[in-house]
Amino acid sequence: IHGVRGGIEKASKMFMPTLFVLLLVIVVSSCMLPGAGKGISFLFNPDFSKLNSNVFLDALGQSFYSLSIAMGCICTYASYFSRQTNLLKSAVQISIIDSVVAILAGLMIFPAAFSVGVSPDSGPSLIFITLPHVFQQAFLSVPVLGYVLSLLFYALLSLAAITSLISLHEVSTAFFYEELHLTRKKAAAIVTGGTLTVGLFCSLSLGAMSSLSIAGHSLFDVFDFVTGQIFLPIGGFLTCIFLGWVVPRNVVKDEFTNWGTLRSTLFGAYIFSVRYVCPLSILAIFLHQLGVF
């Protein structure tokens, strides 16, 4: 627990608010660029002609990644909570913050993309194409300030990526530490060594070692498909089945209400969603991603 609280938690409390403030600065700068209005319109004016079942299924699938669902990290971190933690309140806060940051990220990227003339469907590389232009244009009068803020933003962005990495790292580390009774240092070393080895070969399969492929797909694509499109839906589905049908209802209610200290008016809707709505939705995502429909 010391490794989580004394390390990544302390760093996140310090640097994540700074990243959020910088995000707001970039959003304002991006929206003030020439032609930014087209990007804002692209973001907020829906094209209902493209609205079909695939859109909803793709959005549900994206929620797995965005909220780290079915990866084990939320369960692992939650195990470190005190018994007084309001799980419902925490879940609502996380969902709201995630949505707000996603909207701000869109306002940061798309106005700048249209201003620069970059296609909005260029993918993750957008952040490395449009943002340097935003910093350059926003601080024309003081170029040094633009360079400093740009460097600070990407450094903080890297830290944000590391926090996500460690959250997943902690899942396996906790298993070795708690179940196999290894020290945290040994557990972390084993997980780090294993992931570095797998990650190295996956990375090389996109370049120098392109021969590393399975059924005509690079090793990176295979791991991405198996983990993202198979393991996540299956993990989420089995979690719902376990929580909704295996764990005794009174145990779930105790966790939901902090052993009766919180109001439980929403518990009925919660347990219904876990038993029926969520498994069916996840099953639909899974079948959609496999191309069944």
DRENDOBA-38674 format. One record per residue (C-alpha): residue in one letter; z, x, y. Coordinates in nm, 4 decimals. Example, Ala and Ser with C-alpha at 12.3 -4.5 7.8 and 13.67 -1.06 7.14 Angstrom:
residues 2
+------+----------+----------+----------+
: resn :       zz :       xx :       yy :
+------+----------+----------+----------+
:    A :   0.7800 :   1.2300 :  -0.4500 :
:    S :   0.7140 :   1.3670 :  -0.1060 :
+------+----------+----------+----------+
This chain:
residues 293
+------+----------+----------+----------+
: resn :       zz :       xx :       yy :
+------+----------+----------+----------+
:    I :   0.0000 :   0.0000 :   0.0000 :
:    H :   0.0694 :   0.2911 :   0.2311 :
:    G :  -0.2930 :   0.3986 :   0.1956 :
:    V :  -0.4129 :   0.0616 :   0.3198 :
:    R :  -0.1562 :  -0.0089 :   0.5899 :
:    G :  -0.1090 :   0.3443 :   0.7145 :
:    G :  -0.4784 :   0.4303 :   0.7004 :
:    I :  -0.7565 :   0.1789 :   0.7340 :
:    E :  -0.5413 :  -0.0989 :   0.8829 :
:    K :  -0.4072 :   0.1262 :   1.1583 :
:    A :  -0.7558 :   0.2566 :   1.2402 :
:    S :  -0.9041 :  -0.0926 :   1.2439 :
:    K :  -0.6402 :  -0.2251 :   1.4841 :
:    M :  -0.7277 :   0.0541 :   1.7236 :
:    F :  -1.1044 :   0.0820 :   1.7026 :
:    M :  -1.2310 :  -0.2663 :   1.6127 :
:    P :  -1.1226 :  -0.4229 :   1.9457 :
:    T :  -1.3003 :  -0.1370 :   2.1220 :
:    L :  -1.6148 :  -0.2079 :   1.9225 :
:    F :  -1.5876 :  -0.5769 :   2.0130 :
:    V :  -1.5635 :  -0.4946 :   2.3863 :
:    L :  -1.8653 :  -0.2655 :   2.3587 :
:    L :  -2.0477 :  -0.5437 :   2.1780 :
:    L :  -1.9869 :  -0.7754 :   2.4732 :
:    V :  -2.1143 :  -0.5093 :   2.7156 :
:    I :  -2.4317 :  -0.4646 :   2.5101 :
:    V :  -2.4856 :  -0.8410 :   2.4849 :
:    V :  -2.4756 :  -0.8765 :   2.8637 :
:    S :  -2.7065 :  -0.5758 :   2.9090 :
:    S :  -2.9484 :  -0.6990 :   2.6423 :
:    C :  -2.9700 :  -1.0491 :   2.7925 :
:    M :  -3.0533 :  -0.9009 :   3.1345 :
:    L :  -3.3587 :  -0.7081 :   3.0112 :
:    P :  -3.7097 :  -0.8229 :   3.1125 :
:    G :  -3.8407 :  -1.0811 :   2.8658 :
:    A :  -3.4958 :  -1.1320 :   2.7106 :
:    G :  -3.5275 :  -1.5088 :   2.7541 :
:    K :  -3.7804 :  -1.5238 :   2.4712 :
:    G :  -3.5296 :  -1.3624 :   2.2370 :
:    I :  -3.2553 :  -1.6063 :   2.3381 :
:    S :  -3.4947 :  -1.8965 :   2.2841 :
:    F :  -3.5938 :  -1.7551 :   1.9440 :
:    L :  -3.2271 :  -1.7359 :   1.8447 :
:    F :  -3.1078 :  -2.0778 :   1.9590 :
:    N :  -3.4133 :  -2.3051 :   1.9386 :
:    P :  -3.4475 :  -2.4062 :   1.5728 :
:    D :  -3.7860 :  -2.4612 :   1.4127 :
:    F :  -3.7171 :  -2.7694 :   1.1999 :
:    S :  -4.0614 :  -2.7455 :   1.0404 :
:    K :  -3.9304 :  -2.4491 :   0.8408 :
:    L :  -3.6111 :  -2.6244 :   0.7347 :
:    N :  -3.6090 :  -2.6753 :   0.3584 :
:    S :  -3.3810 :  -2.6294 :   0.0609 :
:    N :  -3.4511 :  -2.2558 :   0.0540 :
:    V :  -3.3040 :  -2.2153 :   0.4027 :
:    F :  -2.9739 :  -2.3722 :   0.2993 :
:    L :  -2.9608 :  -2.1780 :  -0.0262 :
:    D :  -3.0416 :  -1.8498 :   0.1484 :
:    A :  -2.7697 :  -1.9217 :   0.4063 :
:    L :  -2.5160 :  -1.9874 :   0.1298 :
:    G :  -2.6204 :  -1.6665 :  -0.0413 :
:    Q :  -2.5767 :  -1.4723 :   0.2824 :
:    S :  -2.2214 :  -1.6044 :   0.3118 :
:    F :  -2.1290 :  -1.4017 :   0.0033 :
:    Y :  -2.2130 :  -1.0812 :   0.1880 :
:    S :  -2.0898 :  -1.1829 :   0.5313 :
:    L :  -1.7471 :  -1.3003 :   0.4127 :
:    S :  -1.7147 :  -1.0556 :   0.1205 :
:    I :  -1.6846 :  -1.3432 :  -0.1252 :
:    A :  -1.6634 :  -1.2711 :  -0.5009 :
:    M :  -1.6336 :  -0.8961 :  -0.4445 :
:    G :  -1.2641 :  -0.8747 :  -0.5231 :
:    C :  -1.1661 :  -0.7144 :  -0.1919 :
:    I :  -1.0251 :  -1.0354 :  -0.0410 :
:    C :  -0.8107 :  -1.0945 :  -0.3510 :
:    T :  -0.6952 :  -0.7319 :  -0.3486 :
:    Y :  -0.6037 :  -0.7328 :   0.0202 :
:    A :  -0.4402 :  -1.0744 :  -0.0143 :
:    S :  -0.2116 :  -0.9342 :  -0.2827 :
:    Y :  -0.0571 :  -0.7158 :  -0.0110 :
:    F :   0.0254 :  -1.0181 :   0.2081 :
:    S :   0.3812 :  -1.1346 :   0.2463 :
:    R :   0.4773 :  -1.4735 :   0.1027 :
:    Q :   0.4977 :  -1.6077 :   0.4587 :
:    T :   0.1262 :  -1.5501 :   0.5295 :
:    N :  -0.0604 :  -1.8727 :   0.6038 :
:    L :  -0.3672 :  -1.8379 :   0.3809 :
:    L :  -0.5439 :  -2.1436 :   0.5228 :
:    K :  -0.4971 :  -2.0221 :   0.8802 :
:    S :  -0.6155 :  -1.6730 :   0.7865 :
:    A :  -0.9251 :  -1.8118 :   0.6126 :
:    V :  -1.0149 :  -2.0267 :   0.9162 :
:    Q :  -0.9623 :  -1.7338 :   1.1546 :
:    I :  -1.1806 :  -1.5041 :   0.9444 :
:    S :  -1.4598 :  -1.7621 :   0.9271 :
:    I :  -1.4517 :  -1.8252 :   1.3040 :
:    I :  -1.4433 :  -1.4554 :   1.3957 :
:    D :  -1.7248 :  -1.3805 :   1.1512 :
:    S :  -1.9404 :  -1.6565 :   1.3069 :
:    V :  -1.8655 :  -1.5439 :   1.6642 :
:    V :  -1.9523 :  -1.1823 :   1.5880 :
:    A :  -2.2726 :  -1.2921 :   1.4112 :
:    I :  -2.3826 :  -1.4897 :   1.7199 :
:    L :  -2.2993 :  -1.1975 :   1.9484 :
:    A :  -2.4950 :  -0.9649 :   1.7211 :
:    G :  -2.7937 :  -1.1971 :   1.7522 :
:    L :  -2.7607 :  -1.1951 :   2.1320 :
:    M :  -2.7404 :  -0.8177 :   2.1190 :
:    I :  -3.0482 :  -0.7657 :   1.9032 :
:    F :  -3.3082 :  -1.0392 :   1.9607 :
:    P :  -3.3342 :  -1.0363 :   2.3433 :
:    A :  -3.3753 :  -0.6583 :   2.3293 :
:    A :  -3.6278 :  -0.6861 :   2.0450 :
:    F :  -3.8496 :  -0.9224 :   2.2446 :
:    S :  -3.8084 :  -0.7065 :   2.5541 :
:    V :  -3.9196 :  -0.3945 :   2.3671 :
:    G :  -4.1903 :  -0.5800 :   2.1763 :
:    V :  -4.0439 :  -0.5230 :   1.8314 :
:    S :  -4.0925 :  -0.7901 :   1.5650 :
:    P :  -3.7658 :  -0.9852 :   1.5140 :
:    D :  -3.8100 :  -0.9732 :   1.1351 :
:    S :  -3.8008 :  -0.5931 :   1.1188 :
:    G :  -3.4724 :  -0.6060 :   0.9290 :
:    P :  -3.1626 :  -0.3861 :   0.9598 :
:    S :  -3.3614 :  -0.1131 :   1.1363 :
:    L :  -3.3626 :  -0.3332 :   1.4477 :
:    I :  -3.0235 :  -0.2006 :   1.5467 :
:    F :  -3.1626 :   0.1536 :   1.5608 :
:    I :  -3.4818 :   0.0496 :   1.7414 :
:    T :  -3.3647 :  -0.1897 :   2.0094 :
:    L :  -3.0173 :  -0.0689 :   2.1007 :
:    P :  -3.1210 :   0.2758 :   2.2287 :
:    H :  -3.3593 :   0.0925 :   2.4626 :
:    V :  -3.0744 :  -0.1331 :   2.5800 :
:    F :  -2.8536 :   0.1652 :   2.6634 :
:    Q :  -3.1433 :   0.3412 :   2.8366 :
:    Q :  -3.2358 :   0.0425 :   3.0521 :
:    A :  -2.8807 :  -0.0724 :   3.1284 :
:    F :  -2.7712 :   0.2617 :   3.2666 :
:    L :  -3.0828 :   0.3931 :   3.4376 :
:    S :  -2.8812 :   0.4951 :   3.7424 :
:    V :  -2.6226 :   0.6826 :   3.5326 :
:    P :  -2.8032 :   0.8157 :   3.2213 :
:    V :  -2.5016 :   1.0179 :   3.1078 :
:    L :  -2.2932 :   0.7008 :   3.0840 :
:    G :  -2.5646 :   0.5428 :   2.8699 :
:    Y :  -2.5611 :   0.8384 :   2.6326 :
:    V :  -2.1809 :   0.8360 :   2.6075 :
:    L :  -2.1598 :   0.4620 :   2.5394 :
:    S :  -2.4457 :   0.4844 :   2.2911 :
:    L :  -2.2699 :   0.7624 :   2.1021 :
:    L :  -1.9400 :   0.5734 :   2.1116 :
:    F :  -2.1014 :   0.2519 :   1.9873 :
:    Y :  -2.2708 :   0.4117 :   1.6881 :
:    A :  -1.9525 :   0.6037 :   1.6045 :
:    L :  -1.7535 :   0.2798 :   1.6063 :
:    L :  -2.0279 :   0.1059 :   1.4090 :
:    S :  -1.9980 :   0.3780 :   1.1466 :
:    L :  -1.6237 :   0.3209 :   1.1384 :
:    A :  -1.6822 :  -0.0519 :   1.0884 :
:    A :  -1.9088 :   0.0311 :   0.7949 :
:    I :  -1.6421 :   0.2601 :   0.6523 :
:    T :  -1.3799 :  -0.0154 :   0.6729 :
:    S :  -1.6104 :  -0.2391 :   0.4686 :
:    L :  -1.6663 :   0.0438 :   0.2234 :
:    I :  -1.2944 :   0.1043 :   0.1815 :
:    S :  -1.2256 :  -0.2653 :   0.1294 :
:    L :  -1.4528 :  -0.2536 :  -0.1751 :
:    H :  -1.3187 :   0.0882 :  -0.2744 :
:    E :  -0.9653 :  -0.0551 :  -0.2775 :
:    V :  -1.0554 :  -0.3073 :  -0.5496 :
:    S :  -1.1225 :  -0.0393 :  -0.8112 :
:    T :  -0.8526 :   0.1915 :  -0.6749 :
:    A :  -0.5916 :  -0.0832 :  -0.7102 :
:    F :  -0.7004 :  -0.1389 :  -1.0711 :
:    F :  -0.6528 :   0.2271 :  -1.1676 :
:    Y :  -0.3279 :   0.2435 :  -0.9697 :
:    E :  -0.1643 :  -0.0782 :  -1.0887 :
:    E :  -0.3081 :  -0.1309 :  -1.4362 :
:    L :  -0.3634 :   0.2265 :  -1.5608 :
:    H :  -0.0619 :   0.3623 :  -1.3674 :
:    L :  -0.2435 :   0.6538 :  -1.2069 :
:    T :  -0.1365 :   0.7858 :  -0.8685 :
:    R :  -0.3267 :   0.6446 :  -0.5709 :
:    K :  -0.4712 :   0.9891 :  -0.5020 :
:    K :  -0.6105 :   1.0232 :  -0.8553 :
:    A :  -0.7318 :   0.6632 :  -0.8562 :
:    A :  -0.9102 :   0.7091 :  -0.5238 :
:    A :  -1.0645 :   1.0375 :  -0.6429 :
:    I :  -1.2027 :   0.8765 :  -0.9599 :
:    V :  -1.3517 :   0.5804 :  -0.7725 :
:    T :  -1.4947 :   0.8030 :  -0.4992 :
:    G :  -1.6502 :   1.0424 :  -0.7505 :
:    G :  -1.8037 :   0.7602 :  -0.9516 :
:    T :  -1.9479 :   0.5757 :  -0.6534 :
:    L :  -2.0804 :   0.8958 :  -0.4961 :
:    T :  -2.2606 :   0.9844 :  -0.8191 :
:    V :  -2.4170 :   0.6403 :  -0.8585 :
:    G :  -2.4960 :   0.6185 :  -0.4872 :
:    L :  -2.6582 :   0.9617 :  -0.4876 :
:    F :  -2.9033 :   0.8717 :  -0.7623 :
:    C :  -2.9735 :   0.5315 :  -0.6056 :
:    S :  -3.0524 :   0.7009 :  -0.2741 :
:    L :  -3.2713 :   0.9672 :  -0.4328 :
:    S :  -3.4646 :   0.6990 :  -0.6219 :
:    L :  -3.6103 :   0.5931 :  -0.2853 :
:    G :  -3.7436 :   0.9400 :  -0.2111 :
:    A :  -3.7239 :   1.2752 :  -0.3862 :
:    M :  -3.6549 :   1.1238 :  -0.7293 :
:    S :  -3.8758 :   0.8160 :  -0.7157 :
:    S :  -3.9278 :   0.8486 :  -1.0904 :
:    L :  -3.5772 :   0.7042 :  -1.1342 :
:    S :  -3.6896 :   0.3498 :  -1.1985 :
:    I :  -3.6355 :   0.0632 :  -1.4407 :
:    A :  -3.9172 :  -0.1790 :  -1.5198 :
:    G :  -4.1145 :  -0.0512 :  -1.2227 :
:    H :  -3.8258 :  -0.0945 :  -0.9762 :
:    S :  -3.6351 :   0.1896 :  -0.8146 :
:    L :  -3.2785 :   0.2492 :  -0.9256 :
:    F :  -3.1619 :   0.1367 :  -0.5811 :
:    D :  -3.3450 :  -0.1971 :  -0.6114 :
:    V :  -3.2086 :  -0.2528 :  -0.9611 :
:    F :  -2.8493 :  -0.1983 :  -0.8528 :
:    D :  -2.9045 :  -0.4115 :  -0.5427 :
:    F :  -3.0459 :  -0.6960 :  -0.7527 :
:    V :  -2.7835 :  -0.6811 :  -1.0266 :
:    T :  -2.4837 :  -0.6599 :  -0.7932 :
:    G :  -2.6071 :  -0.8901 :  -0.5174 :
:    Q :  -2.8029 :  -1.1547 :  -0.7036 :
:    I :  -2.6246 :  -1.1630 :  -1.0377 :
:    F :  -2.2673 :  -1.0313 :  -1.0157 :
:    L :  -2.1744 :  -1.2019 :  -0.6867 :
:    P :  -2.2795 :  -1.5563 :  -0.7840 :
:    I :  -2.1289 :  -1.5203 :  -1.1319 :
:    G :  -1.8055 :  -1.3782 :  -0.9896 :
:    G :  -1.7775 :  -1.6575 :  -0.7331 :
:    F :  -1.8559 :  -1.9243 :  -0.9926 :
:    L :  -1.5991 :  -1.7956 :  -1.2425 :
:    T :  -1.3381 :  -1.7603 :  -0.9682 :
:    C :  -1.3800 :  -2.1278 :  -0.8771 :
:    I :  -1.3624 :  -2.2342 :  -1.2411 :
:    F :  -1.0508 :  -2.0256 :  -1.2983 :
:    L :  -0.8732 :  -2.1429 :  -0.9823 :
:    G :  -0.9794 :  -2.5052 :  -1.0099 :
:    W :  -0.9461 :  -2.5679 :  -1.3832 :
:    V :  -0.7349 :  -2.2939 :  -1.5431 :
:    V :  -0.4583 :  -2.2127 :  -1.2942 :
:    P :  -0.1993 :  -2.4965 :  -1.2914 :
:    R :  -0.2456 :  -2.7282 :  -0.9956 :
:    N :   0.1146 :  -2.6844 :  -0.8808 :
:    V :   0.0717 :  -2.3066 :  -0.8659 :
:    V :  -0.2393 :  -2.3433 :  -0.6484 :
:    K :  -0.0565 :  -2.5911 :  -0.4252 :
:    D :   0.2386 :  -2.3537 :  -0.3874 :
:    E :   0.0036 :  -2.0786 :  -0.2699 :
:    F :  -0.1805 :  -2.3191 :  -0.0407 :
:    T :   0.1375 :  -2.4518 :   0.1225 :
:    N :   0.3494 :  -2.1335 :   0.1110 :
:    W :   0.5819 :  -2.2945 :  -0.1407 :
:    G :   0.6035 :  -2.6243 :   0.0448 :
:    T :   0.6744 :  -2.4801 :   0.3901 :
:    L :   0.3337 :  -2.5836 :   0.5295 :
:    R :   0.1654 :  -2.9216 :   0.5530 :
:    S :  -0.0607 :  -2.9991 :   0.2580 :
:    T :  -0.2807 :  -3.2767 :   0.3981 :
:    L :  -0.5970 :  -3.0753 :   0.3259 :
:    F :  -0.4992 :  -2.9656 :  -0.0239 :
:    G :  -0.6789 :  -3.2557 :  -0.1917 :
:    A :  -1.0053 :  -3.1694 :  -0.0151 :
:    Y :  -0.9525 :  -2.8007 :  -0.0953 :
:    I :  -0.8983 :  -2.8483 :  -0.4676 :
:    F :  -1.1930 :  -3.0912 :  -0.4859 :
:    S :  -1.4179 :  -2.8317 :  -0.3187 :
:    V :  -1.2994 :  -2.5551 :  -0.5508 :
:    R :  -1.3497 :  -2.7697 :  -0.8604 :
:    Y :  -1.6798 :  -2.9369 :  -0.7789 :
:    V :  -1.8520 :  -2.8512 :  -0.4489 :
:    C :  -1.8250 :  -2.4719 :  -0.4606 :
:    P :  -1.9212 :  -2.4206 :  -0.8283 :
:    L :  -2.2260 :  -2.6466 :  -0.7962 :
:    S :  -2.3321 :  -2.4763 :  -0.4711 :
:    I :  -2.2886 :  -2.1310 :  -0.6229 :
:    L :  -2.4805 :  -2.2369 :  -0.9338 :
:    A :  -2.7632 :  -2.3571 :  -0.7079 :
:    I :  -2.7644 :  -2.0201 :  -0.5269 :
:    F :  -2.7704 :  -1.8330 :  -0.8552 :
:    L :  -3.0591 :  -2.0341 :  -0.9996 :
:    H :  -3.2463 :  -2.0062 :  -0.6695 :
:    Q :  -3.2082 :  -1.6278 :  -0.6571 :
:    L :  -3.3313 :  -1.5994 :  -1.0161 :
:    G :  -3.6369 :  -1.8040 :  -0.9195 :
:    V :  -3.5535 :  -2.1009 :  -1.1451 :
:    F :  -3.6125 :  -2.3344 :  -0.8493 :
+------+----------+----------+----------+
